[in-house]
Amino acid sequence: MLLLSNGALAQKNESKILFKDSLDQAFDVSDWLLNKKGFLVVPSVITEPAVGYGAAATAIYFHSSYTDKKAPPSMTGVFGMGTENGTWGFGVFHIGYWKKDHIRYMGALGKMNINVGFYGSANLGLLDIESVNLNMDSWLFLQQIRFRIGKSNFFSGGRYLYYNTNNTFDIPINIPEFSGISFPSTLSEASLMLNYDTRNNIFSPTKGFYLELSGTYSDTWMSGDDLYGRVATKIIGYLLSTTSRMVVGVRNENTFSVGNVPFYARPIVNLRGAPLMKYQNKNVTVTELEFNWNAYHRWNIVGFTGIGNSYDSFDNFSQGKTVASIGAGFRYLLARKFGMQMGMDFAQSTDDFAFYIVMGTSWLR
């Protein structure tokens, strides 16, 4: 991770103090984030089983310091990524916290060329044990805004997603003149959201709850492919033990679809260790449990387990595609004053293994 501030380079001794916590003299970026405007450059390793190993980098510009706004700083960033199977992408984004955190905004524009193993979403007749390569040459445009309701912890707002893609299935047929099946598709979705957020910080919470209820609508008059809708619920909670050394996290997410949802836009089971788009259907439910134990000073040990199910309807819930995962990892308290941790997770699911570099919580919302 690289940290760069605007203006002239600071003196060597001043830089050492800037990235050292006055309490324990350990490496810490709190004072830089609290008092400086500038860039945070975060390189990362991609380990997602669905796209293979690769690298990514994000450069974030902080428009103001935390102390200037008395709220999280607004940020603008650029990102890029690439993996060994030919997946690549780049884009720009802006996250704004306005009027002392009474307005939360997020916007993004990105170009992506994704190669992913596709197992079917209960409508293509593919075998669960086999996959075909799906290439998605796409553009994404996202706008989201939420407003705090009075002085409460409730937020209401909306989101708009436009996703234009050309999909190509590389069907394994040994015919030279046959290169696959290609067709364009467009998502144009509008969502209404209601949030309740009492987490003590947005990076690595140790107590509080995040609740979300959202409804999504799409139709041909919006330039989308078809008429469909989704309803989603999210419940994430953090409980701090009486000794303040153990944080127990619980996560439950459910998504229900109606209408003709495009196959690639159907809900997926999102669990550490489970390949993306392998467990996909009209409806999805996911539950995960995590333990974060402070082992020594700034170092924490993490253990987690979860289960997810993708199914066509409530009547055949037990016949859905189910995956379970278990894993462990570690965290370092990178910014004490923000409560922000960074580390790695190692996860084994029912049929795959993966490791992840984690900045903040794995359930970042």
CORSULQUI-V113955 format. One line per field, one symbol per residue. ss: DSSP state (H for helix, E for strand, L for the rest). phi: phi as a letter, one per 30 degrees, with the letter a starting at -180 (. if undefined). A space follows every 50 residues. Layout:
ss=???
phi=???
This chain:
ss=LEEEELLLLLLHHHHHHHLELLLLLLELLHHHHHHLLEEEEEEEEELLLL LLLEEEEEEEEELLLHHHHLLLLLEEEEEEEEELLLLEEEEEEEEEEELL LLEEEEEEEEEEEEEEEELLLLLLLLLLLLLEEEEEEEEEEEEEEEEELL LLLEEEEEEEEEEEEEEEEELLLLLLLLLLEEEEEEEEEEEEEEEEELLL LLLLLLLEEEEEEEEEEELHHHLLLLLEEEEEEEEEEEEELLLLLEEEEE EEEEEEEEELLLHHHLLELLLLLLLLLLLELLEEEEEEEEEEEEEELLEE EEEEEEEEEEELLHHHHHHLEEEEEEEEEEEEEEELLLLEEEEEEEEEEL LLEEEEEEELLLLLL
phi=.cbbcdiddddeddddddcbdddbiddaceddddccclcccbdaccbded bidabbbbccccdaddddchaeddbbbbbaaabdcjdaaalbabbccchh icbcbbbabbcbbccbdccjbibciddddbbcdccbcbbbbbbbbbbddh cdccbblbbbbcbcbccbcdddcdbedcckcbadabcbbcbcbbcbbcdd accbdcajbbbbbbbcbbaddciddacaabbbbbbbbbbcdddicbcccb bbbbbbcbicdeedcdebdcbdjcddidcbadbbbbbbbbcbcddahdcb ccbaaabbbcbdaddcedcddcbbbbababbbddbddciccbabbbbcce bababbccciddceb
